[in-house]
Amino acid sequence: MSELRYTKDHEWLRMDGDTATVGISDHAQNALGDVVFVDLPEIGREVAAGEPVAVVESVKAASDVYAPIAGRIVEVNSALAEDPGLVNRDPTGEGWFFRIEPRDPAEIEALMDEAAYAAFLESQA
């Protein structure tokens, strides 16, 4: 499994071959509480880095999920429609949201690694 990269909006990204899998961090799912619904993007949609592409709704709030990089959505996690709680139980595994084909792989290097993300979270506390 490749290393996770993070955004300041609490999305994570993991490269799997030529595509990147995207979800929300454990910190984000904890802040949201029990996830009850996920609205996923359309396959084939071209997105810009930072663009809202999905919505996650919990018992507390609804939040946008942003594209960590620019690219084309190539797959969505349809299991979330039946079981949105996957986001809470396994946020960096089975609870992924979508897969994206990167337009510029160099954008991935600009994202935070796990240590930088942990430091970012500490600075927000």
Buried (B, 14 or more C-beta within 10 A) or exposed (E): EEEBBBBEBBBBBBBEEEBBBBBBBBBBBEBBEEBBEBBBBEEEBEBEBBEEBBBBBBEEEEBEBBBBBBBBBBBBBEEBEEBBBBBBEBBBEBBBBBBBBBBEEEBBEEBBEEEEBEEBBEEEE
